[in-house]
C-alpha cells in the first residue's frame, strides 16, 4: 500500500472510547436471536458451534482489548486452545495494514449496518505474518457482547498462490508487449478486445481507440472484397497466413503479413507484421538489378564474365564490336580463356591464375593478335587486326568467400600507346624536405627503412651526419647515443600498428634526451599503400607537446580534489558528520523536498531516516566510520521534509571534509521503481494463451539453460520443450554464431544491455540450418535476471536477399571498375549512384559526397545548368539523350570533353523513376581535332593573306584557341649580326622590335634548337648563373619553341604570362612543338612570296623609269619638226588668203 502523508493511526482503544455514548440499533444476527422462528440453541450448543467452526472469531471491547478469542482463531495463529495470546489487537496487526483496519472499524462504528470485508496481516505465534480475510460487525449495543466482532479465515496460502499467479501473468503480458509484431484479439464479430503496444504504432490509433473498433475498419472495402476474412477456416482449426493492405489512422497504407487462428476461449487472435519495407527493398533490389543489367549491356567498355573454370558466360556488345565477334561464338560452354594459344603465348594465363587462385585483381597491357586467338579457338571474326589492349580482371566472391565469377574488361589503347611512345616524360624527385620547421618529419619505405628526414628529426635522435638511408630504426639505434635505443624500438612497434590500422594514426611518444629529460611528442603516422594493397611508404610527423602535457597533468591534479564529490552528481550527494548535514547537492535538496540548504542544515541526519530503517542506518554509519571502508548499496526508507516516506538506494563512503572525518552519502530515490514493480500485474491466463499460441518462438533462459519455451520455439528448433530445458541456450545456434550468442546472452542474464535484435543461424535437431531474426531483452524471472527472446524464422527471406545481394555486388563491382563515368539519378535529378570514374571527374573520394546533389550543385554554373536541363528533359519526356558532347571542368580546372548518353529508367508501372547516365572521355580526340583545325586555318591563311602581318595575326588568334596568347611574338634570327628581330610583337608590358640574341631566352631556344618552359624563379636562377640576361619586363611564366626549317632554327615563337605562374604546362609545350613545324613552313612560304612580290615591284618601277626617259627624249626631238609641220598644214588650209600664203613663203 502507499504510505504517502501517512498519519499515526488511532488505536482500537481510542476508537472504542470515542464510540461510547453513541446510540444505534442492535445488529440483528442469527446467533442468539430468539425472535427467529428457527430453533434456538442452548449455551452448550452455541459454544460447541463456535469452538468447532473453521473460521476464527474475536471480539474487541471498547478498551481495544480482546474480549473473546475462539479456539479456531488461536489455532489459526499457532496458539494452543488453553494458551493466552500476549499481544493486543493493535500489536498483532501489521503496522502497514493497521491504518486500513482502523479505518474499517471507524466505518462500522459510524454506520453499524455495514459489514465490510478486509484483508490484512496478523502476527503468528512464531513471529511470522499470516494473511487473513475478515468481516467486521458492530455489536457494541448488543447486550452481553458490546464488542466489535471479527469473523476471519486464514488466506495466506491463497495470497502466495495469487502473487505467484500475478508474476506469471506479468511474464506473459511482457512477452506479448515486447512482441515485434502487432497483436490483436477479437470476438466472433471481429471486435477487438485485446491489443499490444506494437498495434498502436502500426495502426496509428491509440489503445482506447482500437478497443472500440472492429477488424474490418482497418481495411478498405475493396481489400476485403478481394481478400475476405475467412472465419470458416479459422473455426476448423486452420492457421491462416496472408498478405493484406492495411489502412492506418492517417490514411496511409502498409503491407502486412497476417497470422490468424482460433483461440481455445472462442476468440480470435491475429499477429500483424509490417512488411512494407521488405517489399520496397525487394522492389528496389529488382530495380537495381535491371539498372546494372542495362549498364552491362550499354557500357562503352568491353567486358566478359567467366565462370570459376574460365568458361565465358556472357559478353557485352562493346566486346563484340571491339573484337569483331558474335556473342554466340564465345558465350556458354564454347570458349575457355585458358585454352587460347594467343593468351598462353603472352603469359596472360599465368596472370589470370592469380585471379582464379588467389582471388586478387590483376591488370596488364598486351599487344594482342586477334586473328591468331580466333584461329586457335576456331572462332569467326569480322576484322583480323593486332592491337594494344589494357585489361583488368577481378574476382567476384560469394558469401562463403568462394570464387563465383571473374570479370575481365578490355580497352583498346593502341592510340594511347602510340602517343606515349612519341611523348617525352620527365620525372622529378623531391629535392629536400622543409628544414625550417621545429617539427620532426621522416619518410620511410614499405619496409620501414628511412628514406629522408629533416634536420629537426636528425638532431632529436643525434643522427646529424649519420648515413641513415635505407636503415631501419633498430639499425640506427646502434649508430647514436644508447639513450635513444628504446625510443627507436618503440618507433618500429608503433610503425607496425599504423600499418595494421591502414589509416592515419596519432599517439604520444616519450623520447629521452642526453640531458636525462623526457620530451613528449605527438606523433602522426600516415601509411601509404600501392594499388595492390602492398606497403608503399610511411610519413611520420612529430610535434613537441611537452609543455602542453605538463599543463594537462597540473589540471588533472587540481580536479582530483573535487572528483569524489562530483562523481555521482546525477544522484543525491550528502556529506554529514556528528549527525549534522555539512553539504548537499541540488539533487539531494530536491529528493528531500527542500528548496535551500538552510532548510536542512540544523536537522539531525537520522531524522530523515524512517524508524523501520533507523537501526540499519545507524549500524551502517558506525561501521563505515570505524573501518573506513565504503558500505555496500542498501535499500532504506527515508522521510522528506513534509514527512512523506520514500524508498531509497544508498551507499556511504568515508571522506575528509573541511578537515574533519565525515561520510559522503549517495542516495537514489527508488520509490517510483518500487511502485512500478508492484503495479505490473495482469491476467496470467490470457497472456499465457497468447504466448503459447504465438506463431513466433518466445523463450526464456536463466543460468545458461532454457527455462521456458512456447510451442513455436520447439517447432522452429526441432527440439521438444523437455529437450530444450536440458540444453544451454546457445546450443541451438550454428557454430559460427555460438560465441556471439553466448556473450550477448550472458550480458542479459547479468541484467546488462545487449544488442536488442539481430539475425543469425540456428542448427535444428536434424542438423538443418535456418536463418532467424531475434529480439531480446533482460527481465526479472523468479527474482533474478534472465534473458527473454522472440525468434522469427526468416530463412526464405534471407535466401532471396542473398541471391539478390550477390547479383548486386557483381554488377556494382562491374560499374565501379569501368573507366566511363556512370551515375544514377532520381526524378529530382539528384544523384543516387555514382561510380569511381564519376567521382574522380568531380574531384571527390567518397560516393556520399555526391549523393543527393544535382549538376547545379556539382559542376560549374554553365555546365551544371546545361546538364540539369538535359536531365529534366529526359525525365519529363521519357526519351533518351544519346551521344551528347559536353565540356566540364575537372578538379584541376582543366576542360574535359565527355560523350554523354542519358537513358530514362521506368518502374513496374511504366512511370519514369529516374535516369542512368554514361559518359565517355573524348578530351584527347577533341584536342586532336582542335589542333588539326588550327593547322588547317594557318595553312589556309598563307593563301588568303596579303602579307606576313596578317598571317602572324591569324597564327596568334588560332593558337589562342589552344592556350593563352595574350603576350605573343615571333622572332627571326640573323646569323651575321647575331641579332633577333620581331616582325610581330604583341605584349602587355614591352614592345621590342630588335635585341641581341646572345644570352636572351629567345636566343637560347634558337641556339639549342629546343623548347624552353620556365617560371619566374627558374628565369631568375638562370640570370644569376649568367646563362641568360633578362630583356624587358620579367614574367611569371615563359614558353618558347624554335621555328625549324630543314633542321635549322630560323627563329622562335614565344608566349608569356605576367600574372599566372601556371599558365602553361608540358602539354602546351608538346602542342606548340607539334604545330611549330607547320607554322615555320607557312611563315617561310609567306616570306618567300612577299620577297618575290617586292622584287616584282622593283622591276616594274625600273621599267617605268626607262619608259619615261624615252618619252622625254622623243618630245625633245619632235618639238622643232612640229613647227614646220604646222606651217605646212596652214598652206593647205582653204581659209588661208593668198596674201597670207605669200607672207608664209617669204
Residue, then its C-alpha position, 0 to 999 in steps of 0.5 A: x500500500x502507499x504510505x504517502x502523508x501517512x498519519x499515526x493511526x488511532x488505536x482500537x482503544x481510542x476508537x472504542x472510547x470515542x464510540x461510547x455514548x453513541x446510540x444505534x440499533x442492535x445488529x440483528x444476527x442469527x446467533x442468539x436471536x430468539x425472535x427467529x422462528x428457527x430453533x434456538x440453541x442452548x449455551x452448550x450448543x452455541x459454544x460447541x458451534x463456535x469452538x468447532x467452526x473453521x473460521x476464527x472469531x474475536x471480539x474487541x471491547x471498547x478498551x481495544x482489548x480482546x474480549x473473546x478469542x475462539x479456539x479456531x482463531x488461536x489455532x489459526x495463529x499457532x496458539x494452543x486452545x488453553x494458551x493466552x495470546x500476549x499481544x493486543x489487537x493493535x500489536x498483532x496487526x501489521x503496522x502497514x495494514x493497521x491504518x486500513x483496519x482502523x479505518x474499517x472499524x471507524x466505518x462500522x462504528x459510524x454506520x453499524x449496518x455495514x459489514x465490510x470485508x478486509x484483508x490484512x496481516x496478523x502476527x503468528x505465534x512464531x513471529x511470522x505474518x499470516x494473511x487473513x480475510x475478515x468481516x467486521x460487525x458492530x455489536x457494541x449495543x448488543x447486550x452481553x457482547x458490546x464488542x466489535x466482532x471479527x469473523x476471519x479465515x486464514x488466506x495466506x496460502x491463497x495470497x502466495x498462490x495469487x502473487x505467484x499467479x500475478x508474476x506469471x501473468x506479468x511474464x506473459x503480458x511482457x512477452x506479448x508487449x515486447x512482441x515485434x509484431x502487432x497483436x490483436x484479439x477479437x470476438x466472433x464479430x471481429x471486435x477487438x478486445x485485446x491489443x499490444x503496444x506494437x498495434x498502436x504504432x502500426x495502426x496509428x490509433x491509440x489503445x482506447x481507440x482500437x478497443x472500440x473498433x472492429x477488424x474490418x475498419x482497418x481495411x478498405x472495402x475493396x481489400x476485403x472484397x478481394x481478400x475476405x476474412x475467412x472465419x470458416x477456416x479459422x473455426x476448423x482449426x486452420x492457421x491462416x497466413x496472408x498478405x493484406x493492405x492495411x489502412x492506418x489512422x492517417x490514411x496511409x497504407x502498409x503491407x502486412x503479413x497476417x497470422x490468424x487462428x482460433x483461440x481455445x476461449x472462442x476468440x480470435x487472435x491475429x499477429x500483424x507484421x509490417x512488411x512494407x519495407x521488405x517489399x520496397x527493398x525487394x522492389x528496389x533490389x529488382x530495380x537495381x538489378x535491371x539498372x546494372x543489367x542495362x549498364x552491362x549491356x550499354x557500357x562503352x567498355x568491353x567486358x566478359x564474365x567467366x565462370x570459376x573454370x574460365x568458361x565465358x558466360x556472357x559478353x557485352x556488345x562493346x566486346x563484340x564490336x571491339x573484337x569483331x565477334x558474335x556473342x554466340x561464338x564465345x558465350x556458354x560452354x564454347x570458349x575457355x580463356x585458358x585454352x587460347x594459344x594467343x593468351x598462353x603465348x603472352x603469359x596472360x594465363x599465368x596472370x589470370x591464375x592469380x585471379x582464379x587462385x588467389x582471388x586478387x585483381x590483376x591488370x596488364x597491357x598486351x599487344x594482342x593478335x586477334x586473328x591468331x586467338x580466333x584461329x586457335x579457338x576456331x572462332x569467326x571474326x569480322x576484322x583480323x587486326x593486332x592491337x594494344x589492349x589494357x585489361x583488368x580482371x577481378x574476382x567476384x566472391x560469394x558469401x562463403x568467400x568462394x570464387x563465383x565469377x571473374x570479370x575481365x574488361x578490355x580497352x583498346x589503347x593502341x592510340x594511347x600507346x602510340x602517343x606515349x611512345x612519341x611523348x617525352x616524360x620527365x620525372x622529378x624527385x623531391x629535392x629536400x624536405x622543409x628544414x625550417x620547421x621545429x617539427x620532426x618529419x621522416x619518410x620511410x619505405x614499405x619496409x620501414x627503412x628511412x628514406x629522408x628526414x629533416x634536420x629537426x628529426x636528425x638532431x632529436x635522435x643525434x643522427x646529424x651526419x649519420x648515413x641513415x638511408x635505407x636503415x631501419x630504426x633498430x639499425x640506427x639505434x646502434x649508430x647514436x647515443x644508447x639513450x635513444x635505443x628504446x625510443x627507436x624500438x618503440x618507433x618500429x612497434x608503433x610503425x607496425x600498428x599504423x600499418x595494421x590500422x591502414x589509416x592515419x594514426x596519432x599517439x604520444x611518444x616519450x623520447x629521452x634526451x642526453x640531458x636525462x629529460x623526457x620530451x613528449x611528442x605527438x606523433x602522426x603516422x600516415x601509411x601509404x599503400x600501392x594499388x595492390x594493397x602492398x606497403x608503399x611508404x610511411x610519413x611520420x610527423x612529430x610535434x613537441x607537446x611537452x609543455x602542453x602535457x605538463x599543463x594537462x597533468x597540473x589540471x588533472x591534479x587540481x580536479x582530483x580534489x573535487x572528483x569524489x564529490x562530483x562523481x555521482x552528481x546525477x544522484x543525491x550527494x550528502x556529506x554529514x558528520x556528528x549527525x549534522x548535514x555539512x553539504x548537499x547537492x541540488x539533487x539531494x535538496x530536491x529528493x528531500x523536498x527542500x528548496x535551500x540548504x538552510x532548510x536542512x542544515x540544523x536537522x539531525x541526519x537520522x531524522x530523515x531516516x524512517x524508524x523501520x530503517x533507523x537501526x540499519x542506518x545507524x549500524x551502517x554509519x558506525x561501521x563505515x566510520x570505524x573501518x573506513x571502508x565504503x558500505x555496500x548499496x542498501x535499500x532504506x526508507x527515508x522521510x522528506x521534509x513534509x514527512x512523506x516516506x520514500x524508498x531509497x538506494x544508498x551507499x556511504x563512503x568515508x571522506x575528509x571534509x573541511x578537515x574533519x572525518x565525515x561520510x559522503x552519502x549517495x542516495x537514489x530515490x527508488x520509490x517510483x521503481x518500487x511502485x512500478x514493480x508492484x503495479x505490473x500485474x495482469x491476467x496470467x491466463x490470457x497472456x499465457x494463451x497468447x504466448x503459447x499460441x504465438x506463431x513466433x518462438x518466445x523463450x526464456x533462459x536463466x543460468x545458461x539453460x532454457x527455462x521456458x519455451x512456447x510451442x513455436x520455439x520447439x517447432x522452429x528448433x526441432x527440439x521438444x520443450x523437455x529437450x530444450x530445458x536440458x540444453x544451454x541456450x546457445x546450443x541451438x545456434x550454428x557454430x559460427x554464431x555460438x560465441x556471439x550468442x553466448x556473450x550477448x546472452x550472458x550480458x542479459x542474464x547479468x541484467x546488462x544491455x545487449x544488442x536488442x535484435x539481430x539475425x543469425x543461424x540456428x542448427x535444428x535437431x536434424x542438423x538443418x540450418x535456418x536463418x532467424x531474426x531475434x529480439x531480446x531483452x533482460x527481465x526479472x524471472x523468479x527474482x533474478x535476471x534472465x534473458x527473454x527472446x522472440x525468434x522469427x524464422x526468416x530463412x526464405x527471406x534471407x535466401x532471396x536477399x542473398x541471391x539478390x545481394x550477390x547479383x548486386x555486388x557483381x554488377x556494382x563491382x562491374x560499374x565501379x571498375x569501368x573507366x566511363x563515368x556512370x551515375x544514377x539519378x532520381x526524378x529530382x535529378x539528384x544523384x543516387x549512384x555514382x561510380x569511381x570514374x564519376x567521382x574522380x571527374x568531380x574531384x571527390x573520394x567518397x560516393x556520399x559526397x555526391x549523393x543527393x546533389x544535382x549538376x547545379x550543385x556539382x559542376x560549374x554554373x554553365x555546365x551544371x545548368x546545361x546538364x540539369x536541363x538535359x536531365x529534366x528533359x529526359x525525365x519529363x519526356x521519357x526519351x533518351x539523350x544519346x551521344x551528347x558532347x559536353x565540356x566540364x571542368x575537372x578538379x584541376x580546372x582543366x576542360x574535359x570533353x565527355x560523350x554523354x548518353x542519358x537513358x530514362x529508367x521506368x518502374x513496374x508501372x511504366x512511370x519514369x523513376x529516374x535516369x542512368x547516365x554514361x559518359x565517355x572521355x573524348x578530351x584527347x580526340x577533341x584536342x586532336x581535332x582542335x589542333x588539326x583545325x588550327x593547322x588547317x586555318x594557318x595553312x589556309x591563311x598563307x593563301x588568303x593573306x596579303x602579307x606576313x602581318x596578317x598571317x602572324x595575326x591569324x597564327x596568334x588568334x588560332x593558337x589562342x584557341x589552344x592556350x593563352x596568347x595574350x603576350x605573343x611574338x615571333x622572332x627571326x634570327x640573323x646569323x651575321x649580326x647575331x641579332x633577333x628581330x620581331x616582325x610581330x610583337x604583341x605584349x602587355x608590358x614591352x614592345x621590342x622590335x630588335x635585341x641581341x640574341x646572345x644570352x636572351x631566352x629567345x636566343x637560347x631556344x634558337x641556339x639549342x634548337x629546343x623548347x624552353x618552359x620556365x617560371x619566374x624563379x627558374x628565369x631568375x636562377x638562370x640570370x644569376x648563373x649568367x646563362x641568360x640576361x633578362x630583356x624587358x619586363x620579367x614574367x611569371x611564366x615563359x614558353x618558347x619553341x624554335x621555328x625549324x626549317x630543314x633542321x635549322x632554327x630560323x627563329x622562335x615563337x614565344x608566349x608569356x604570362x605576367x600574372x599566372x605562374x601556371x599558365x602553361x604546362x608540358x602539354x602546351x609545350x608538346x602542342x606548340x612543338x607539334x604545330x611549330x613545324x607547320x607554322x615555320x613552313x607557312x611563315x617561310x612560304x609567306x616570306x618567300x612570296x612577299x620577297x618575290x612580290x617586292x622584287x616584282x615591284x622593283x622591276x616594274x618601277x625600273x621599267x617605268x623609269x626607262x619608259x619615261x626617259x624615252x618619252x622625254x627624249x622623243x618630245x625633245x626631238x619632235x618639238x622643232x619638226x612640229x613647227x614646220x609641220x604646222x606651217x605646212x598644214x596652214x598652206x593647205x588650209x582653204x581659209x588661208x588668203x593668198x596674201x597670207x600664203x605669200x607672207x608664209x613663203x617669204 
